[in-house]
Amino acid sequence: MPSGETRLFGLTKADFLEAGFPLEKWNEMVEKEKAGEKRKEEERAAAMEARKKRREAGPNPEEDKKKSLKKLYFERMQDKQDEIGAIGQMLIVGINRKGGKGGDDDSEDDDDESQDEEDEPKVPYTQEELDTLRFILVTQRRADLLDEMREVVLEDQAHDMIVMLNTRFSYHILDLIDEYASLRIKDPKLKFDRLLAFTYTIYDQDTWVFDHEEPERIVAGVNKLGKAWKKLLSMSNAELGIDGEYTRPGTIALCQKLWKKVKDEDVEDYNGKGPAKWKLG
């Protein structure tokens, strides 16, 4: 498949035409898609300009008093995005108001109320709740690597709307864990971004945790991946090209959630031991 080939609903142009749809409809939909992307880019640029003007105007305590704690939280995060040139963020740990413990002990559905900037909860968030949020700021390279990693992990199903995975998938993932836990990349910034994209993708596409035939390989692989992260995160934020306020704690939270997902499935090796706890700071 040509790199960057246009797809709509997971279909290439050839797929679309083969399914019996007219070329005119394809062209019309592609134009709508492009127009939508252009509109989003214009909105992002306008939002960035508004934030720049707010920062240039300096602190405004009276205006800040009118804003919710959540609004102020997102403003600070977006200021950090602009500072480092990030294009967005990924929510790793949300706010659980369903009785969860918070942090990496949350259930998989830990954002029961939207963590979107524009949506305010019925009961305003406290600062203590907001402090439990974990995000990873996404640069353009991280976004590109996330797209690339979806193709690496899901192979020919990368663009499918419904993914059908089986036991064979676990062997594929275990081979990839061996490869990515031993990445030989001299640039620590690139190594961080690539390992982050891989870890997020195998956390998201988690069939391998539940459908497998070699639990001992999973334990060994997860331990190996944990050691790779421990070594990488021993480096400074400057060396890794990350911010310490969001991306480092967000990455640690992602790693903890991956480890916990495997642990909670009681995956054990021949000696009855599960994966060793990842101590990442």
HELIX and SHEET records of a PDB file:
HELIX    1   1 LYS A   13  GLU A   18  1                                   6    
HELIX    2   2 LEU A   23  ALA A   57  1                                  35    
HELIX    3   3 PRO A   61  LYS A   65  1                                   5    
HELIX    4   4 LEU A   69  ILE A   84  1                                  16    
HELIX    5   5 GLY A  103  ASP A  105  5                                   3    
HELIX    6   6 GLN A  127  LEU A  130  1                                   4    
HELIX    7   7 GLN A  140  LEU A  154  1                                  15    
HELIX    8   8 GLU A  155  GLN A  157  5                                   3    
HELIX    9   9 THR A  167  TYR A  180  1                                  14    
HELIX   10  10 PRO A  188  ASP A  204  1                                  17    
HELIX   11  11 THR A  207  PHE A  210  1                                   4    
HELIX   12  12 PRO A  215  LEU A  233  1                                  19    
HELIX   13  13 ASN A  237  LEU A  240  1                                   4    
HELIX   14  14 THR A  247  ASP A  264  1                                  18    
SHEET    1   A 2 GLY A  88  VAL A  93  0                                        
SHEET    2   A 2 ARG A 134  VAL A 138 -1                                        
END                                                                             
